[in-house]
Structures are given as C-alpha cells and as structure tokens.
Amino acid sequence: MSSNRPDIIRDFERVPAHIVAQAAQLQPAILADVAGRRGAVDGRIKALRPRMKLAGTALTVEVRPGDNLMIHAAIAMAKPGDVLVIDGKGDQTSALMGTIMMTACKQLGIAGVVMDGACRDSIEIDEMDYPVFSVGTNPNGPTKNIGGRIGHPVSIGGVTVHAGDFVIADGDGVVVVEREKIEELLPLAAKKVKDEAARIAAIKTGDTAAKWLDAALRTAGVLKEGETL
C-alpha cells in the first residue's frame, strides 16, 4: 500500500530546550542504564575525536549510499539545537560530509552530526571542534543527485530514531532516548549519579566487595546454595 506521507516532514515535536539542557549534563551511559540498557547505538558509530560531545533533538535524514543531497536539504531546514541523524546505510566508500557542510552546521547552531556513514576533512573538523560521530572517514566526495527522506524514522547502528528524539553522545558512543520518555528518566538518572558517586567513595575507603556478587553467582548456577567465593 502506498503512503501519502511526503518525503520531507517539516513539522514534528521536539524535546523542550530546558529538558535538553538538563539531560545534556548526564553521561550517555547513565541514560542508557536508566532507559533499560537500551538505546545505545552500535559502537562502530563513534566520535571523530574522543573528546567530542553532543546533545540535542534528532533531525532524521535517510540518504542513498554516497549521496548527500538530502543532507543539504536537512541543513537548510534544521533549527538550532538539532542533531543531524543520518542513515547512510553504513557506507564507507565515500564521505557524506566534510568541512564546508560542518562549518555551515556550526554556523546555524546545529548541535552536531551522527551518521551511519563516513565523513572527510577530519583534521579540519577536529580543529573547528565540531562534534561528529561516524563510522569512519574516506577522502572520496559524495554525489548530490538522489532523493531521500527527512523527518521519517531511520535506523542507525541497530537503533530506530524518530525525528524529535533526544540524542546524546560522548567518547563512549551515542545514545538515543524517545522524546516521550526523556523527561521521566531524569530523576532516575540523577539518583543513579548520586548512588554511583557514593559507591565510588566507599571503594576508595577500602569497601571494595560487591555485596550482590555471591547471590548473583548462585542464581547463575556458578555457586551452590550456601557457598561463597
């Protein structure tokens, strides 16, 4: 059955700016944990440089491998704080973006780029300190000929991303949280940060024993009932 949805969806609900600001203070790992250990993109999509970080609302783009026509269109319609999330089909035979496009993104206030594809001009992007997460680099340039979609759900690194979802990334990788869920996860994330800080402090005083370990080993059948390490 054919769909009447346009290839470009211009209007969609975004995560409110104050929620983005709060969530951006957290590590992606914390949000992935409180989201049920889900939403983390495959590790092959990683920061161009380990120090890079981003947080914002997903503007999704689907392209044919090696063609960036729809990325140019997405840049033209993006709002400040958006993160370009590009389904480039994992292709590494040519770059989808380079310095010129990244400079435009930075100038427009786009929060960063996550792409299941390759980029180029990595040294210049590093020098401009713009956050880019990709599967790698390739000097080959893209074509600009083939249509695609903007604002539709995409799949990158095994995770489905909808336009408007919350995206956060650092040296560990990329995490996506559904727009409808991110606000309710913030109190859980704050508690986890507090609990982990307390546990680290306890370890530093010599309390290194994992008190849950013996019970978990018994449940897994490694230890017998009443047996300890």
Secondary structure, DSSP 8 states (H G I E B T S, - for coil): ------SB--------HHHHHHHTTS-HHHHHHHTTS--B--TTSEESSTT--EEEEEEEEE--TTB-HHHHHHHHH--TTEEEEEEEEEEEEEEEE-HHHHHHHHHHT--EEEEEEEE--HHHHHHHT--EEESEE-S---B-----EESS-EEETTEEE-TT-EEEEETTEEEEE-TTTHHHHHHHHHHHHHHHHHHHHHHHTT----TTHHHHHHHTTSS-TT---
